[in-house]
């Protein structure tokens, strides 16, 4: 049987690492991690209409000149910075839960869009992007005209020997 020498400092170091892991998990769950204090992520909502996707992002305290918006067929990137008011340091804050600093959010889109037709509006801290859907994914309504041949109407694939001539015309929306 081999004797193992007791090394108290190794056990203390292991205990310290376990506490660090425990506190970092707690901080991530509550949103108090160091990373969340340095950056923040704006809240968004995304909805669909027949012709476009409407993306709204909540950006309180951010000015339009501090925003950078990039759109591709599959995603939208919103980045910018919320500047800290250095004049406020003289006021003696006890607590501030405002988010300051740089932010960046990549939003994957559920369908392709036309990036060259994006329209943006920034009002009262809400950024609204109108993202025109790509032509191939837009809902199309097509009117089908049925013409009768020789006075009888039949549908192709049924028992009747006669077929129906079908022509289609796009319906203006």
GIHUCOR-V908353 format. One record per backbone hydrogen bond with DSSP energy under -1.0 kcal/mol. CO is the residue of the C=O (numbers start at 1). NH is the residue of the N-H. If there is no record, write none. Layout:
# GIHUCOR-V908353
co: {CO,CO}
nh: {NH,NH}
This chain:
# GIHUCOR-V908353
co: {7,8,9,10,11,12,13,14,15,16,17,18,19,20,21,22,23,24,25,26,27,27,33,34,35,43,45,47,51,52,53,54,55,56,57,59,63,64,68,70,73,74,75,76,77,78,79,80,82,85,86,88,101,103,105,107,112,114,115,119,121,123,125,126,127,128,129,130,131,132,134,141,143,145,149,152,155,165,167,169}
nh: {11,12,13,14,15,16,17,18,19,20,21,22,23,24,25,26,27,28,29,30,31,32,37,38,39,58,56,54,133,49,131,47,129,45,127,62,66,67,79,77,113,109,72,107,70,105,68,103,101,88,89,91,82,80,78,76,134,117,118,130,128,126,59,123,57,121,55,119,53,114,137,171,169,167,152,149,158,147,145,143}
